[in-house]
Amino acid sequence: MESLETFILSGCSNLRKFPEIDGKMDCLLKLYLDGTSIEELPSSIGKLSRLVVLNLTDCCSLVYTLNLSGCYKVENLPKNLQQVEVLEELDLSETAIREPPPFIFQYKNLEVLSFSGFKCPSSKLLQNLASLFHVMQSRTNSKPLLLHSLSSLSSLTMLKLRDCNLCEGDIPSDFSCLSSLKRVDLSGDIPSDFSCLSSLKRLDLSGNNFISIPPSLTRLSKLEYLGLSNCGICNLCGDIPSNISHLSSLTDLDLSGNNFISISPSLTRLTKLDYLKLSNCKGLELLPEFVTNIRNVSINNCASLEPVAIPSKVRNSMDSMHSHC
């Protein structure tokens, strides 16, 4: 099937599953699945890099998940998809579609929406997806993403805005009203206030250039993971808020890739901390004794850290790990 350009399965009513793509259909341009009983598309459909026509007309069983990620030639969705009102997951990442089609407004049950590489979504789209649980947005253009309607997504539990080119003011002040959020990825972007995100358990702020870490972070008492890698932090004592102990649930802190030379004593107040990641902190010169109370400390590629500056318990742990390699 290596030279196949058109594959017609129209009307095969017993077809419920399309097989995984094994790389032998590189020439396929047109795929007709209309009138089949197919229930989902395999994630490997993204390997059909030359696909320009995908016909899903009357695929009435395709009701919960539609994954077209990586279908670089797909420019439009079939209009009959507007009838699939119970769709829960729609992944249009890395397609040739330039903006979400209007009929997505009808998907009231949509929980997962991914449009990596899209033009920024209209505010109308975000307003009408009342049951949306996850928004996964990643952009390659430089225009700011319009987020002013996110506050209406009261059921949102996961928000991924990694590297969305957001600047100061692009994340609205009412972002903090999303009280149901449990996971947030804002790598490369940061709002000024997290104080109302009381349910938040994971927060990734990696890749931001901090003037200082927002004090409102310390109000996230349910936070279990905090990612602050590659944030340009030079003074860990000055940049870590003194009341960081209020992060009483924190078990995993990633500070790798920063520029500080010593560790803030205030970290001793994180009594549940099990993982402290300091790898690639090339200016780090000294590890205080209190790090021996932390179960896992990673210090790979800390070029300025002399062995004599590493507490004996940490050295013994490192020797033990290397002896088992």
C-alpha positions in Angstrom: 0.0 0.0 0.0 3.1 2.2 -0.2 1.9 3.9 -3.4 -1.8 4.2 -2.4 -3.1 7.8 -2.9 -6.9 7.3 -2.3 -8.4 4.9 0.2 -12.2 4.5 0.0 -14.0 2.6 2.9 -17.3 4.4 2.4 -20.4 2.5 3.6 -18.4 -0.2 5.4 -20.9 -0.2 8.2 -19.2 -3.0 10.2 -15.9 -1.1 10.3 -15.5 0.1 13.9 -11.8 0.7 14.2 -9.2 2.1 11.8 -5.9 0.3 12.1 -2.8 2.0 13.4 -0.7 3.7 10.7 2.6 1.8 10.3 4.4 4.3 8.0 3.6 2.5 4.8 0.9 4.9 3.6 3.1 7.9 3.1 1.5 8.7 -0.3 -2.1 8.7 0.9 -3.9 11.9 -0.1 -7.6 11.0 0.4 -9.3 8.9 3.0 -13.0 8.2 2.9 -14.5 6.8 6.1 -18.0 8.1 5.5 -20.9 5.8 6.5 -18.7 3.6 8.7 -19.2 2.7 12.3 -15.8 3.9 13.3 -15.7 4.9 16.9 -12.3 6.7 17.1 -9.3 7.6 14.9 -5.9 6.3 15.9 -3.4 8.8 17.2 -1.0 7.6 14.5 -3.2 9.1 11.8 -0.9 12.1 12.2 1.7 10.1 10.2 -0.4 10.7 7.1 1.5 13.9 6.3 0.2 14.3 2.8 -3.5 13.8 3.6 -5.7 16.5 2.1 -9.2 14.9 2.3 -10.7 13.1 5.3 -14.4 12.3 4.9 -16.2 11.4 8.1 -19.7 12.0 6.9 -22.4 10.0 8.8 -19.8 8.4 11.2 -22.5 8.4 13.9 -20.4 6.3 16.3 -17.6 8.8 16.4 -19.1 10.6 19.3 -16.6 11.0 22.2 -13.0 11.5 20.7 -11.7 13.0 17.5 -7.9 13.1 17.3 -6.5 14.7 14.1 -3.2 15.8 15.7 -0.3 16.0 13.2 -2.5 15.8 10.1 -0.6 18.7 8.5 -2.7 18.9 5.3 -6.1 18.9 6.9 -7.5 22.4 6.4 -11.2 22.0 7.3 -13.5 19.8 9.3 -16.5 18.2 7.7 -19.6 20.2 8.5 -21.6 17.2 9.5 -19.5 17.0 12.7 -21.7 19.8 14.1 -24.3 17.0 14.7 -21.9 15.2 17.1 -23.1 17.2 20.2 -21.7 14.8 22.8 -18.1 15.1 21.7 -15.8 15.2 24.7 -12.3 15.4 23.3 -11.2 17.2 20.2 -7.5 17.4 19.2 -6.7 19.5 16.2 -3.0 20.1 17.0 -0.6 20.7 14.2 -3.2 20.6 11.5 -3.5 23.2 8.6 -6.8 24.5 10.2 -6.2 28.2 10.9 -9.0 28.8 13.4 -11.6 26.8 15.2 -14.7 26.2 13.1 -17.9 27.9 14.4 -19.8 24.7 15.1 -17.5 23.9 18.0 -19.7 26.3 19.9 -22.3 23.5 20.0 -20.0 21.0 21.9 -21.4 21.7 25.4 -19.8 18.5 26.7 -16.3 19.2 25.5 -13.8 18.5 28.2 -10.5 18.4 26.3 -9.6 20.9 23.5 -6.2 21.1 21.9 -5.5 23.5 19.0 -1.7 23.8 19.1 -0.6 25.9 16.2 -4.0 27.6 15.7 -4.6 31.3 15.4 -5.7 32.7 18.7 -9.2 31.5 19.6 -12.1 33.9 19.6 -13.6 34.9 22.9 -17.0 33.5 21.8 -15.4 30.0 21.6 -14.2 30.1 25.2 -17.5 31.6 26.5 -19.6 28.9 25.1 -17.6 25.8 26.3 -19.1 25.8 29.8 -18.1 22.2 30.6 -14.5 22.5 29.3 -12.1 20.8 31.7 -8.8 21.1 29.8 -7.6 23.8 27.4 -4.3 22.9 25.7 -3.0 25.9 23.8 0.4 26.3 22.2 1.2 28.9 19.5 4.0 29.5 17.1 3.0 33.0 16.1 3.8 36.1 18.1 0.4 37.6 18.6 -0.9 37.6 22.1 -3.5 34.9 23.0 -7.0 36.3 23.9 -7.8 35.0 27.4 -10.4 37.5 28.6 -13.2 34.9 28.6 -11.5 32.1 30.5 -13.1 33.2 33.8 -16.4 31.8 32.6 -15.0 28.2 32.5 -16.0 27.4 36.0 -15.3 23.7 35.6 -11.8 24.1 34.2 -9.4 21.7 36.0 -6.4 21.8 33.7 -5.0 24.8 31.8 -1.9 24.5 29.6 -0.6 27.7 28.1 3.1 26.7 27.6 5.0 29.2 25.5 2.0 31.2 24.3 4.0 34.4 24.0 1.9 36.0 26.8 3.2 39.4 28.1 2.3 41.4 31.1 -1.5 42.2 30.9 -2.3 39.3 28.5 -3.3 37.1 31.4 -6.4 38.8 32.8 -6.8 39.7 36.4 -9.9 37.4 36.7 -7.7 34.4 35.9 -7.6 33.9 39.7 -11.3 33.2 39.7 -10.8 29.8 38.2 -11.1 28.1 41.6 -11.5 24.6 40.2 -8.1 24.5 38.5 -5.9 21.7 39.7 -3.1 21.8 37.1 -1.6 24.8 35.4 1.3 25.0 32.9 2.4 28.6 32.4 6.0 28.0 31.3 7.2 31.2 29.7 4.2 33.2 31.0 3.0 34.3 34.4 0.1 36.2 35.9 0.5 38.5 38.9 -2.0 36.8 41.2 -2.6 33.2 42.1 -4.3 33.8 45.4 -7.8 32.5 44.6 -6.6 29.3 42.9 -7.2 27.4 46.1 -7.5 23.9 44.5 -4.3 24.1 42.6 -2.0 21.0 43.0 0.5 21.4 40.2 2.0 24.7 38.9 4.8 24.9 36.3 6.3 28.4 35.8 9.5 27.2 34.2 11.2 29.5 31.7 9.9 32.8 33.2 12.4 35.6 33.8 11.4 36.6 37.3 12.0 40.0 38.9 10.7 38.3 42.0 8.4 35.3 42.7 4.8 36.4 43.2 4.1 36.4 47.0 0.6 35.1 46.1 2.1 31.7 45.4 2.5 31.1 49.1 -1.3 31.0 49.5 -1.6 27.8 47.5 -1.9 25.5 50.5 -2.8 22.4 48.3 0.1 22.9 45.9 2.1 19.6 45.6 4.4 20.5 42.7 6.1 23.8 41.8 8.2 24.1 38.7 10.6 27.1 38.8 13.4 25.8 36.5 15.3 28.1 34.2 13.7 31.3 35.6 16.9 33.3 36.0 16.7 33.3 39.8 20.0 34.7 41.0 19.3 35.3 44.7 17.4 32.4 46.2 17.2 34.1 49.6 15.7 37.3 48.1 13.6 35.7 45.5 11.9 33.1 47.7 9.1 34.7 49.8 9.8 34.3 53.5 6.3 32.8 54.1 6.9 29.9 51.7 6.1 27.6 54.6 2.5 28.3 53.8 3.0 25.8 50.9 2.3 23.1 53.5 1.5 20.4 50.9 4.5 20.9 48.6 6.4 17.7 48.0 8.3 18.5 44.8 10.2 21.7 44.0 12.1 22.1 40.8 14.7 24.9 40.9 17.1 23.4 38.3 18.8 25.6 35.7 18.9 28.8 37.9 21.8 31.1 38.8 21.8 31.3 42.6 25.0 30.3 44.6 23.3 29.2 47.8 20.0 27.8 49.1 17.5 29.8 51.1 17.1 28.7 54.7 13.4 29.3 54.3 13.1 26.0 52.4 13.5 24.2 55.8 9.9 25.2 56.5 8.7 23.0 53.6 8.3 20.0 56.0 6.7 17.6 53.4 9.3 18.3 50.6 10.6 15.0 49.2 12.1 16.1 45.9 14.4 19.1 45.5 15.8 19.5 41.9 18.9 21.6 41.6 20.5 20.2 38.5 22.3 22.6 36.1 22.5 25.3 38.8 26.0 26.0 37.6 26.7 28.8 40.1 25.6 26.8 43.2 28.6 26.6 45.6 27.2 25.2 48.8 24.5 22.8 50.0 23.3 23.4 53.6 23.0 20.5 56.0 19.2 20.7 56.0 19.0 19.1 52.5 19.9 15.8 54.2 16.3 15.7 55.5 15.0 15.7 51.9 14.6 12.2 50.4 15.7 13.0 46.8 18.1 15.9 45.9 19.3 16.1 42.3 22.5 18.1 41.8 23.7 16.9 38.3 25.9 19.4 36.4 26.3 21.8 39.3 29.7 22.9 38.0 30.7 25.2 41.0 29.7 22.7 43.7 32.8 21.3 45.3 32.6 17.8 47.0 33.6 19.3 50.3 30.5 21.6 50.1 28.2 18.6 49.8 26.8 17.3 53.1 28.1 13.8 53.9 24.7 12.1 53.8 24.1 13.5 50.3 27.6 12.4 49.1 27.0 8.9 50.5 23.7 8.8 48.7 25.4 9.8 45.4 28.1 7.2 45.9 25.5 4.6 46.5 23.6 5.5 43.3 26.9 5.5 41.2 27.9 2.1 42.6 24.7 0.6 41.2 25.1 2.1 37.8 
